[in-house]
Amino acid sequence: MIRVVVVTDRKLFGSDVPGRLAAMLASAPRGSVLLQIREKDLDGGPLLELARALIEVARPAGAPVWINDRVDVALVAGADGVHLPEHGVSIADAKAAAAAVGRTLAIGASRHDAKAVIDAAKQGAALVQFGPLWATPTKGPPLG
């Protein structure tokens, strides 16, 4: 099955992110979407509140929910995984934090060169996002 990774951005989604997600999931095949909550401007409390609201919508549709860069919020919210930036918490530390509270988390990682992609996979990342391939307003130079 093909899985689409939907990455949130409240500035693009608008104020009703849960409603927009519910509408999108209603037309997607069950289990075909993975939701990555990427809201870099939110502090822990508001991010946790958003994560809980999105998990409530995503879980019945079979869409796993991953939190970007915040192992603590992922664990408290009951998320399925965490997506780590290249220079963030290590994959090993994220796994150890989850194990310390009796949980497992799927681990995703962003990487920006081929060697780093292979290293992340060897360290146990379930998903490695490579890029950016094209110019974006928020990322470094495109890799092509």
Buried (B, 14 or more C-beta within 10 A) or exposed (E): EEEEEBBBEBEEBEEEBBEBBBEBBEEBEEEBBBBBBBBEEBEEEEBBEBBBBBBEBBBEBEBBBBBBBBBBBBBBBEBBBBBBBEEBBBBEEBBEBBEEEEEEBBBBBBBBEEEBBEBBBEBEBBBBBBEBEEEEEEBEEEEE
